[in-house]
Amino acid sequence: MRTPHVVVVMGVAGTGKTTIGPLLAARLGVPYAEGDDFHPPANITKMSAGTPLDDADRWPWLDAIGTWAHGRAGLGGVVSSSALKRAYRDRLRAAAPDVVFVHLTGERALIEERMRQRQGHFMPTALLDSQFATLQPLQPDEAGVAVDVSGTPEEITARAMAALDALDPDAPSGTAP
């Protein structure tokens, strides 16, 4: 069995990164890191107040995630990060060149409904529009796949696994590309 790459589970708030990330990590047999845990306290305070982060807020957070991903190079891992802009993904790739992205995508109405149902999260639904406005989907030259978030977490995870396997059809089943 090949050692998997680090997988970054990305997407706007409410797509299920924190739910799908650990499930995907378990299926791959690698550790999971919650991207929100890499935010400095000032970022959490800002988002909790309903203020979107700007790039200056995001750089240290992305660098911390990149450092973690770099440390997992050759070992594999799954980490969540919104990674909404190409520049953010480029920054992650600068730290960990072999990362692969799983972009969780879905209809805005479904994502908003899921955000309303979750409890205890600092990201208010009021910031969802700014997330969609910022989002730059994966480009053809970026290693990654888009996965629809309709259905159960298990169905979404199965689609993510199948999409990752399709990136590298020679890899043994259940491993990342």
N, C-alpha and C positions, 0 to 999 in steps of 0.2 A: 504494500500500500504506500502510495506517495504521500509525502508530507504536504498538507494543504497550505495554500496561501492565506494571508489575512484577508478576511471578507469584511467590508464596511457596509453595514445595512443603513441605507440612506433614504431620505424622503422628508416631506413636510411633516410638521407636528401632527400627531393623530393617526399616522398611517400604520402604526404598530411596531415601530422599530424595537421598543423595549419588550414587546411580546414575542416577535418573530426572531429577534437576535439570539436569545437564549435557546429557543427551540432549534434554530439552525446550528448553533454551536454544539448542542447535544447530539444532533444527527451527524455532525462532522467529527465529533469526539475531540473538540478543542475548547479552550476557555473563552468565556464571554466577558467583555468589558462594557459597562453602561456609559455611553458617551456623555450623558448629563453629569456624571460624577467628575468629569474633567473640567467642568465650568468653574471658574473662580467665583467666590461668593457675590461679587459685584454683578456678574452676569445674571445670576439667579434673581437677585434683587431687582434688577432692571426689567427682566422678563415678567416677574411676578407683578410688577407695577403696570404691565401692559405696554411697555416700551420695547420696540424691536431692537435687537442688537445691531450694531454697525460693524463694519469690517475690523476696525480697531479693537472691538470687543472680542471678535471671533479669532483673531490670529493666535493669541496665547492658548486658547482652547484647542484650536486645530493643531498647534504645535505639540500640545500635551498628548493628543490622540495619536499624532504621527510618531511621537517618541515611543508610545506603547506598541504601535504597529511595527515599528522598526525592531523593537526588542523581541517581537514574536516572529520575525522573518525566519523562514525555514522551519518553524515550529507550528505555525498556524494559529488562528484565533478569529474571533468575530467581535467586532466593535460597532456600536451604533453611533451615527453622526448624521445630522441633517444634510451636510455636504451639498447644500442647495446650488451653489455656483461652481462653475468650472474652475475658477481660481481657487476655491476651497479644496476641490479634489486634487488640483495640481499641487497644492501645498502638502496635502497628505501623501501624494505620490513622491514628492521631493524627499520626504522623510523615509518612506517605505515604498520603493518603486514597484513592487509586485502586488500591491493591494488590488483586490477585485471588488467592484461595487455591486450590491443588490439594491436597486432602486425600487422601493415600494411605492406603487402608484394607485390612484383610485379617484373616483368621482368626489368632488368637493363636498356634496351633501352627505355622503357616507362618512367621510372623514370628520366633518363637523359633528355629526351625530355621535360618533365614537368619542370625540373629544368631550362632548357634553356628558357622556356617561362615566368617564373616568373621574376618580376622586383623588384628591391630594397631590395633583400635579401642578407645578408652578406656571405652566404655559396656558394662558387664557385663550378661549376660542376667538377673542377679538384680534389676535395676532395671526390667525389663519390666512387672511387675505394677503398680509405682507409676506407670508411664507410662499404662497403661490406666485406672488409678483416677483419674488427673488429667484424662484426655481428656474434653473437651466438644466433641462434633462441631459442624461448621458449622451455623449456624442459618439459616432461610429468608431472613432479612434481610441475610445476609453474602454478599458477592460471592465466589462460589467454586463448586467442584465436588468431588464425592467420586469417587475412581477406585480400583477394586479392584486389588490388587497381585499377583494370581495371573498366572502366565504369564511370558514372557520380558520383559526390560527394553524391548525394542522394541515388544512388544504393549502393555505398560503405557503407554509413551510415546504410542503411537498412540491409545489410549483417552483419555489426558489431552488430546491435541490435539483430538480429536473433541468432547470435553466442553467444552473452552474455546471451540471454534467454535460450539457450540450455545448458549453464553451470549450470543453476538452473531452471529446468523445473517447479518447484513449485512456482516460483516467479510470481506475476501478470505481465501480458504483459507490456513491456515498462520500466521495472525496471532492474537494474543491479543485478547480482548475490549477 
